[in-house]
Amino acid sequence: MILIFVDGLGLGEKDPRKNPCAARGIKHLSRFMNGLNDSNDHGILAPAEATLGVAGLPQSATGQATLFSGVNCSQSLGRHLQGFPNQKLRDILKRHSILKKTKERGFRSVFINAYRPAFFSLPENIKWKLSVTTILTLAAGIPFFGLEDIVRERSIYHDMTNEGLIQRGFDLPLFSVQKAAEVLAESLNRYDFILYEYFLTDKAGHSQQLDRACSEIFKIDLFLDTLLSLVDLDKQTVILTSDHGNIEDISVKTHTRNQVMTIIWGRGRNKLKDRISSLADITPSILWALETFHSN
């Protein structure tokens, strides 16, 4: 199973003036406008509530912690929290990390994103104060990937292409989006559960620049198109999900209260859809699917 986390991707209106998912040429994400299933690529939509019964706009720290733990972290805090997790969220993730839970059940699990060299020299207590995905990996005791793993085609960077790293002076190959998808698909030969994070969509949504937002959505769509052509959808599952809405409505600078665009392709998609109604359902549903369909 592959879980693709795309930061800030909700279900918006079918209006290309403010929703880049509705732009001409979008093949996959455009099929799920207005919360409707309209797909012939074996994908099915499972809209996920991101407000979690708490007033205010959904935010990244609580949304991601909920998504990757199965615990309603917004209700636990009594509010939505932006940025990196606080101590209470870190404690929840230490116990309930999806990577830890899958590993404990005997699945080969990995966070496929590569980290820059500076990360590895940080003190351990500082690492625990970083992103949700970093904490997930630490809690599971899973090794982190470095830039050498990109060269070996065993990991991909958060921007898929390595362009940001090359601009920083790192000597790395420039990947195409299709190449990044190939690396991810090939990783299914080594792992049972793979998590990949892409967060430039959230930044583009906050910019309120339609061209920038469209560029990010086209990139995700091309990535999906390649990945779905390479995996065996009769035996494997691909899930795309998010933590809150944002890029689907660039008419506002903030996050939105829209449901999250959670799409499931491949094995078990219909049964998974029936189990998901909020962010808190995604980790339990993935664990159920791995044990039910992928344990062999």
Secondary structure, 3 states (H helix, E strand, C coil): CEEEEECCCECCCCCCCCCHHHCCCCCCHHHHHHHCCCCCCCEEECCEECCCCCCCCCCHHHHHHHHCCCCCHHHHHCCCCCCCCCHHHHHHHHHHCHHHHHHHCCCCEEECEECCHHHHCCCHHHHCCCCHHHHHHHHHCCCCECHHHHHCCCCECCCCCCHHHHHCCCCCCCCCHHHHHHHHHHHHHCCCEEEEEECHHHHHHHHCCHHHHHHHHHHHHHHHHHHHHHCCCCCCEEEEECCCECCCCCCCCCCECCCECCEEEECCHHHHHHHCCEHHHHHHHHHHHHHHHCCC
